[in-house]
Amino acid sequence: MSKLTVIIPTFNEEHYIDGALYSVKFADEIIVIDSFSKDKTVDIAKSHNCKVIQRQFDNFSNQKNHALQFATTEWILFLDADERITYELQKEIEDAMNTGKHTAYKLHFPHFFMNRFMYHHHNDVTRLVKREQCHFEGSVHEKLIVEGSVGKLKSKVLHYTYKGLEHNLKKKDHYAWFQAEQMQAKNKKTSYIQLFFKPTYRFFHEYIIKRGFLDGVPGFAVASINAYGVFSRYAKLMLLQKGLK
């Protein structure tokens, strides 16, 4: 039987981490890589007999690559504190590891907002992978680099990604600074035309092309928030260009 390590990055996740840990009790090892939380996150993790590692946060890739050094099993599952593995997905994960058909597997993430799952706002993300054939690159939206083939599991991850309108807007603004600084470092420029068309296209793509309108009011809200995130990124890049940060 193949063995599994679950890696969960955290920072002030006391309201979510308990549920995540319960959902992966089937794992052989759980590593919580914490960015010096100021709440009860670490205490809750320790109560589950997890391996807790604390590291000052610099970027998401370095955080997860650091945690990988402490894993001891062949397979790794990366999970966030606001995500839950269902029993059906657990069985799929175990079957995938034991058959070894692929080096890694994508998991399906429908988003949860306004007390409902939105099946037209979702992501398929590589999260299950053989430890020795992966690493992360990128500072903000980290990318898992895999050496080998990637399959896809069918069962859904329960993802409580949206924690309220105010939280989402703050999160978008926070990430926007990272993204704008990365773009500036690559000598990318922006203009008022991009400032208008980039957010407009993001809303159109999510609400119309991806059929977010079928998710009702939550679908409209999420498409609007994501469009605002794009606007914030390019507005901040413009501020950096003008030396106004």
C-alpha positions as CSV (number, residue, x, y, z in Angstrom):
1,M,0.0,0.0,0.0
2,S,1.3,3.4,-0.9
3,K,1.7,6.0,1.9
4,L,0.5,9.6,1.9
5,T,1.7,12.8,3.5
6,V,-0.7,15.8,3.5
7,I,0.9,19.3,3.6
8,I,-1.2,22.2,4.8
9,P,0.2,25.8,4.8
10,T,-1.4,28.0,7.4
11,F,-1.6,31.5,8.8
12,N,-4.3,32.4,11.3
13,E,-6.6,29.6,10.2
14,E,-8.1,28.7,13.6
15,H,-11.7,28.7,12.2
16,Y,-10.8,26.3,9.3
17,I,-7.9,24.1,10.2
18,D,-9.8,21.7,12.5
19,G,-12.1,20.6,9.7
20,A,-9.3,20.2,7.2
21,L,-7.3,18.0,9.6
22,Y,-10.3,15.8,10.3
23,S,-10.9,15.3,6.6
24,V,-7.4,13.8,6.1
25,K,-7.2,11.6,9.1
26,F,-6.6,8.7,6.7
27,A,-3.2,10.1,5.7
28,D,-0.1,8.4,7.1
29,E,1.5,11.8,7.9
30,I,0.2,15.4,8.2
31,I,2.6,18.4,8.0
32,V,1.3,21.9,8.9
33,I,3.7,24.6,7.6
34,D,2.7,27.7,9.6
35,S,3.8,31.3,9.0
36,F,3.8,32.1,12.7
37,S,0.1,32.4,13.2
38,K,-1.1,34.7,16.0
39,D,-4.3,32.8,16.8
40,K,-4.9,29.1,17.9
41,T,-3.9,27.5,14.6
42,V,-0.8,25.8,15.9
43,D,-2.4,24.6,19.1
44,I,-5.2,23.0,17.1
45,A,-2.8,21.4,14.7
46,K,-0.7,20.0,17.6
47,S,-3.9,18.5,19.1
48,H,-4.2,16.4,16.0
49,N,-0.7,15.1,16.4
50,C,0.5,16.8,13.2
51,K,4.1,17.6,12.4
52,V,4.1,21.4,12.8
53,I,6.8,23.5,11.2
54,Q,7.0,27.2,11.5
55,R,8.7,29.4,8.9
56,Q,8.6,33.1,8.2
57,F,6.6,33.6,5.0
58,D,8.3,35.0,1.9
59,N,6.3,33.3,-0.9
60,F,4.0,30.4,-1.4
61,S,6.5,28.3,-3.4
62,N,9.3,28.5,-0.9
63,Q,6.9,27.7,1.9
64,K,5.7,24.5,0.3
65,N,9.1,23.5,-1.0
66,H,10.4,23.8,2.5
67,A,7.7,21.5,3.9
68,L,8.4,18.9,1.2
69,Q,11.9,18.4,2.8
70,F,10.2,17.0,6.0
71,A,7.8,14.5,4.2
72,T,8.7,10.8,4.4
73,T,6.2,9.1,2.1
74,E,6.1,8.5,-1.6
75,W,2.9,10.5,-2.2
76,I,2.1,14.1,-1.2
77,L,-1.3,15.8,-1.1
78,F,-1.3,19.6,-0.8
79,L,-4.3,21.0,1.0
80,D,-5.4,24.4,2.2
81,A,-7.0,25.0,5.6
82,D,-10.4,25.9,3.9
83,E,-10.5,22.7,1.9
84,R,-12.0,19.3,2.8
85,I,-11.5,15.8,1.4
86,T,-14.7,13.8,1.1
87,Y,-14.9,10.1,1.7
88,E,-15.5,9.4,-2.0
89,L,-12.4,11.5,-2.9
90,Q,-10.4,9.7,-0.2
91,K,-11.1,6.3,-1.9
92,E,-10.2,7.8,-5.3
93,I,-6.9,9.1,-3.9
94,E,-6.0,5.7,-2.4
95,D,-6.8,3.9,-5.6
96,A,-4.8,6.4,-7.7
97,M,-1.7,6.0,-5.4
98,N,-1.9,2.2,-5.4
99,T,-2.3,1.8,-9.2
100,G,0.4,4.4,-9.9
101,K,-0.9,5.1,-13.4
102,H,0.2,8.7,-13.3
103,T,2.9,10.8,-11.5
104,A,0.3,13.3,-10.3
105,Y,-3.4,14.0,-10.3
106,K,-5.6,17.1,-10.6
107,L,-8.4,17.6,-8.1
108,H,-11.7,19.3,-8.9
109,F,-12.6,22.4,-6.8
110,P,-16.1,23.9,-7.0
111,H,-16.2,27.2,-5.0
112,F,-18.4,27.8,-2.1
113,F,-20.0,31.3,-1.5
114,M,-23.2,32.6,0.0
115,N,-24.0,29.2,1.4
116,R,-23.9,27.3,-1.9
117,F,-21.4,25.5,-4.1
118,M,-20.9,27.2,-7.5
119,Y,-20.3,24.6,-10.1
120,H,-19.6,27.2,-12.8
121,H,-16.8,28.8,-10.7
122,H,-14.3,26.0,-10.2
123,N,-10.7,25.0,-10.8
124,D,-8.9,21.7,-11.6
125,V,-5.6,21.9,-9.8
126,T,-2.7,19.4,-9.5
127,R,-2.5,18.6,-5.8
128,L,-1.7,14.8,-5.5
129,V,1.9,14.0,-6.6
130,K,4.8,11.8,-6.1
131,R,7.2,13.5,-3.7
132,E,10.4,13.1,-5.6
133,Q,9.0,14.3,-8.9
134,C,7.7,17.7,-8.0
135,H,8.6,21.2,-6.9
136,F,6.9,24.6,-6.8
137,E,7.8,27.8,-8.8
138,G,6.4,31.3,-8.7
139,S,5.8,33.8,-5.8
140,V,2.1,34.6,-5.8
141,H,0.2,32.0,-7.7
142,E,2.6,29.2,-7.2
143,K,2.8,26.5,-9.9
144,L,3.5,22.8,-9.1
145,I,6.1,21.5,-11.6
146,V,5.6,17.7,-12.2
147,E,8.0,15.3,-13.9
148,G,5.7,12.8,-15.5
149,S,2.0,12.4,-16.6
150,V,-0.9,14.0,-14.8
151,G,-4.3,12.4,-14.4
152,K,-7.6,13.7,-13.0
153,L,-9.8,12.5,-10.2
154,K,-13.6,12.9,-10.4
155,S,-14.8,13.5,-6.8
156,K,-15.0,17.1,-5.6
157,V,-12.9,18.8,-3.0
158,L,-15.1,20.9,-0.7
159,H,-13.6,24.3,-0.9
160,Y,-14.8,27.1,1.3
161,T,-12.7,29.7,-0.6
162,Y,-14.9,32.8,-0.1
163,K,-15.1,33.9,3.5
164,G,-17.2,37.0,2.9
165,L,-17.2,40.0,0.7
166,E,-14.9,42.2,2.8
167,H,-12.4,39.3,3.2
168,N,-12.3,38.7,-0.5
169,L,-11.7,42.3,-1.4
170,K,-8.9,42.6,1.1
171,K,-7.4,39.4,-0.3
172,K,-7.6,40.6,-3.9
173,D,-5.9,43.9,-2.9
174,H,-3.1,42.0,-1.0
175,Y,-2.3,39.7,-3.9
176,A,-2.5,42.6,-6.3
177,W,0.5,44.3,-4.8
178,F,2.6,41.0,-5.2
179,Q,1.4,40.6,-8.8
180,A,2.0,44.3,-9.7
181,E,5.5,44.1,-8.3
182,Q,6.3,41.0,-10.2
183,M,5.0,42.6,-13.4
184,Q,7.2,45.6,-12.8
185,A,10.2,43.4,-12.2
186,K,9.6,41.9,-15.6
187,N,9.5,45.5,-17.1
188,K,5.8,45.1,-18.0
189,K,3.8,48.3,-18.6
190,T,0.1,49.1,-18.4
191,S,-2.2,51.8,-19.7
192,Y,-5.6,53.2,-19.2
193,I,-6.9,50.9,-22.0
194,Q,-5.7,47.8,-20.2
195,L,-7.1,49.2,-17.0
196,F,-10.5,49.2,-18.6
197,F,-10.4,46.1,-20.9
198,K,-8.6,43.6,-18.6
199,P,-11.2,43.7,-15.8
200,T,-14.1,43.8,-18.3
201,Y,-12.9,40.7,-20.1
202,R,-12.4,38.9,-16.8
203,F,-16.0,39.6,-15.8
204,F,-17.3,38.6,-19.3
205,H,-15.2,35.4,-19.3
206,E,-16.3,34.2,-15.9
207,Y,-20.0,35.3,-16.0
208,I,-20.8,34.6,-19.7
209,I,-18.2,32.2,-21.2
210,K,-17.9,30.0,-18.1
211,R,-21.6,30.4,-17.4
212,G,-21.3,31.9,-14.0
213,F,-24.8,33.4,-14.5
214,L,-26.1,29.9,-13.8
215,D,-24.8,30.2,-10.2
216,G,-27.3,33.1,-9.5
217,V,-26.4,36.0,-7.3
218,P,-23.2,34.3,-5.9
219,G,-22.0,33.8,-9.5
220,F,-22.4,37.5,-10.3
221,A,-20.7,38.5,-7.0
222,V,-17.7,36.3,-7.6
223,A,-17.3,37.4,-11.3
224,S,-17.4,41.0,-10.1
225,I,-14.9,40.4,-7.3
226,N,-12.5,38.7,-9.6
227,A,-12.8,41.5,-12.1
228,Y,-12.0,43.9,-9.3
229,G,-8.9,41.9,-8.5
230,V,-7.7,42.3,-12.1
231,F,-8.4,46.1,-12.0
232,S,-6.6,46.4,-8.6
233,R,-3.5,44.6,-10.1
234,Y,-3.2,46.9,-13.1
235,A,-4.1,50.0,-11.0
236,K,-1.2,49.2,-8.6
237,L,1.2,48.5,-11.5
238,M,0.3,52.0,-12.8
239,L,1.0,53.5,-9.4
240,L,4.4,51.7,-9.3
241,Q,5.2,53.1,-12.8
242,K,4.5,56.6,-11.6
243,G,6.4,56.0,-8.4
244,L,3.3,56.7,-6.2
245,K,3.4,53.6,-3.9
